[in-house]
Every structure is written in structure tokens, then in C-alpha cells.
Amino acid sequence: MFVAQKLRKESIAEYLLYMWQIEDIIRAYGCSLPVIKKNYIERFDFTPEQKDEELDWFGNLIRMMNEEGKRESGHLDINRVLLQDVIDLHGRLLQSSKFPIYNAEYYKVLPFIVELRNRGDKDINEVETCLDALYGVMMLRLQKKEITPETEKAIKEISIFVGLLSDYYIKDRTEGLKFEDDDM
């Protein structure tokens, strides 16, 4: 919860990836709050109050996963809505002439997106494809599995693109982005 709160303010992409990891952690512990408390929460150096807050947070996530039928797979609706907000921003950034750097970065990463979509689910949005790739490589690294130089190159470019999108998301939420042209 504490990490999630910090990431949500700093990087929406990192927040989403973290939340996807939390969903997987909950599944790995059988969606059992007592097991999560014993084997996960107790490992952290939290005060008793922080442990209670973290336990409540996990309890709410487990309840949502059960209510939404996400015990086995899928992302919580709260995370899907947030992802859709990011996807919507992506579309607005691409349609506006005010963000040439974003457009250039998008076209730089587009070949990697096309390749990933050809290998996987063609029906998911480009932004989700990028996040899925980042999450997949994160999981490979956690498992200490080899990552090819080609994959490393693609992930580096995708990271730059997603980081830029994430920065624009935070800026849009805090200051508001101006998408229209002044001469209209």
C-alpha cells in the first residue's frame, strides 16, 4: 500500500506494474489474507499500525478479486480503469500537434509494438502491450532467466516511451496538458 501510494504520484506506469505484481502475489498466496500476513507482510519492517493498514489494503484487494472473478487471472477493475485513462491520454497525445517528442518516441517504438502484438494478443491496446512486455521482462529478471540482447533493446525503447507517457499522465493530472492549437 505504501509503495503503491508513492508510485501512483510519481509514475503511473510503475504503479500499474506494481499493482499487477500485487495481484500475482495475492494469487500466489491463494487469495488468503492470513497467509499473506504471515508470509508477506510480516517480512517488512512496519509498525503495528502500518501492518494493520497493509492488511486492510490486501483484504480489500482480495475482496475485489473475489467479487470480480479475478482469483485466477486478469486485472482488477480499478487497475483496468486507470489503464484506460492512460490509453485515452496516449490517443490524445498522438492526435495533438503539441507533443512532437511523444509522437517521435511512439514511432520509434512502434515496430516493437507490432512485433509483440504479432506474437501475442492482437486485440489489446498498444499501451497495454508495452506494459505487458515490461511486466514480462520484470518477471524474467526476478526468475533470473536470460534476456536476449534484442529483447533488452526493445525493452529499453519501450521503457523510454512508457516513461514519457507516464510523465505526461502525471503532468496532466497535476497541471493539465493543453492539447489544442492556439491558432484555432
C-alpha positions in Angstrom: 0.0 0.0 0.0 2.7 2.4 1.0 4.7 1.7 -2.2 1.6 1.9 -4.3 0.7 5.3 -2.9 4.1 6.7 -3.6 4.2 5.2 -7.2 0.8 6.5 -8.0 2.0 10.0 -7.5 5.4 9.5 -9.3 4.9 7.1 -12.2 1.5 5.7 -13.3 3.2 3.1 -15.4 5.3 1.8 -12.4 2.2 2.0 -10.3 0.3 -0.2 -12.7 3.1 -2.7 -13.0 3.4 -2.8 -9.2 -0.4 -3.4 -8.9 -0.2 -6.2 -11.4 2.6 -7.7 -9.3 0.5 -7.4 -6.2 -2.4 -9.2 -7.9 0.0 -12.0 -8.7 1.3 -12.1 -5.2 -2.2 -12.4 -3.9 -2.8 -15.3 -6.3 0.5 -16.9 -5.3 -0.7 -16.9 -1.7 -4.1 -18.4 -2.6 -6.0 -15.2 -2.0 -5.7 -15.9 1.7 -5.2 -12.9 4.0 -3.8 -14.9 6.9 -1.2 -16.5 4.6 -0.3 -13.1 3.1 0.0 -11.6 6.6 2.3 -14.4 7.8 4.4 -14.9 4.7 4.5 -11.5 3.1 3.5 -8.5 5.3 5.5 -9.8 8.3 8.7 -9.7 6.3 8.6 -5.8 6.2 9.7 -3.5 8.9 6.3 -2.0 9.6 4.9 -0.5 12.8 1.9 -2.4 14.1 -0.3 0.4 12.7 1.3 0.1 9.3 0.9 -3.6 9.4 -2.8 -3.2 10.1 -3.2 -0.7 7.2 -1.3 -3.0 4.8 -3.5 -5.9 6.0 -6.7 -3.9 5.4 -5.4 -2.9 1.9 -4.7 -6.5 1.0 -8.0 -7.6 2.4 -9.8 -5.1 0.2 -7.9 -6.2 -2.9 -8.7 -9.8 -2.1 -12.4 -9.0 -1.7 -12.3 -7.1 -5.1 -10.6 -10.0 -6.8 -13.2 -12.4 -5.5 -16.1 -10.1 -6.4 -14.7 -9.5 -9.9 -13.8 -13.1 -10.6 -10.1 -12.4 -10.8 -8.8 -15.1 -8.5 -7.1 -16.9 -11.3 -6.2 -14.2 -13.8 -6.9 -10.8 -15.1 -6.6 -7.3 -13.6 -8.8 -5.6 -11.1 -11.3 -3.2 -12.5 -9.7 -0.3 -10.6 -6.5 -1.0 -12.5 -8.3 -1.5 -15.8 -10.0 1.9 -15.4 -6.7 3.5 -14.7 -5.1 1.8 -17.6 -7.9 3.1 -19.8 -7.2 6.6 -18.6 -3.6 6.2 -19.7 -4.7 4.7 -23.1 -7.0 7.7 -23.6 -4.2 10.1 -22.8 -2.0 8.2 -25.3 -4.6 8.8 -28.0 -4.9 12.5 -27.2 -1.1 13.0 -27.2 -0.9 11.3 -30.7 -3.7 13.4 -32.1 -2.3 16.7 -30.9 0.4 18.6 -32.7 1.6 20.0 -29.4 3.6 16.8 -28.5 6.1 16.1 -31.3 8.6 14.4 -28.9 5.9 12.0 -27.8 4.9 11.3 -31.4 8.6 10.7 -32.4 9.1 8.3 -29.4 5.9 6.5 -30.4 7.0 5.9 -33.9 10.4 4.8 -32.7 8.8 2.1 -30.5 6.0 1.1 -32.9 8.0 -1.7 -34.7 8.5 -3.4 -31.3 4.8 -3.0 -30.5 3.8 -4.5 -33.9 6.2 -7.4 -33.3 4.9 -8.0 -29.8 1.2 -7.9 -31.0 2.0 -10.3 -33.8 3.4 -12.8 -31.2 0.6 -12.3 -28.6 -2.8 -10.8 -28.2 -3.6 -8.6 -31.2 -6.7 -7.3 -29.5 -5.1 -5.4 -26.7 -4.1 -1.7 -26.9 -0.6 -0.7 -27.8 0.0 0.8 -24.3 -1.1 -2.4 -22.6 1.1 -4.3 -25.0 4.1 -2.2 -23.8 3.2 -2.7 -20.1 2.8 -6.4 -20.7 6.2 -6.5 -22.2 7.8 -4.6 -19.3 6.0 -6.8 -16.8 7.1 -10.0 -18.6 10.7 -8.9 -18.6 10.4 -7.9 -15.0 9.2 -11.4 -14.2 12.0 -13.0 -16.2 14.6 -10.9 -14.3 13.0 -12.0 -10.9 13.4 -15.6 -12.0 17.0 -14.9 -13.1 16.2 -16.1 -16.7 18.2 -15.0 -19.7 17.0 -12.0 -21.7 18.2 -11.7 -25.3 20.0 -8.6 -26.5 17.2 -8.0 -28.9 14.7 -8.1 -26.1 16.8 -5.8 -24.0 16.9 -3.3 -26.8 13.2 -3.4 -27.3 12.5 -3.1 -23.6 14.9 -0.1 -23.3 12.9 1.7 -26.1 9.6 0.7 -24.6 10.7 1.9 -21.2 11.6 5.3 -22.6 8.2 5.6 -24.4 6.2 4.4 -21.4 8.2 6.7 -19.1 7.3 9.6 -21.3 3.6 8.7 -21.3 3.7 8.3 -17.6 5.3 11.7 -17.1 2.6 13.3 -19.3 -0.1 11.5 -17.3 1.2 12.9 -14.0 1.6 16.4 -15.6 -1.9 16.2 -17.0 -3.3 15.3 -13.6 -1.3 17.9 -11.7 -1.1 20.9 -14.1 -3.3 19.9 -17.0 -2.0 19.5 -20.5 -3.1 21.7 -23.4 -3.9 19.6 -26.4 -5.5 22.2 -28.8 -3.6 24.5 -31.1 -3.5 28.2 -30.2 -4.5 29.4 -33.7 -7.8 27.6 -33.7 
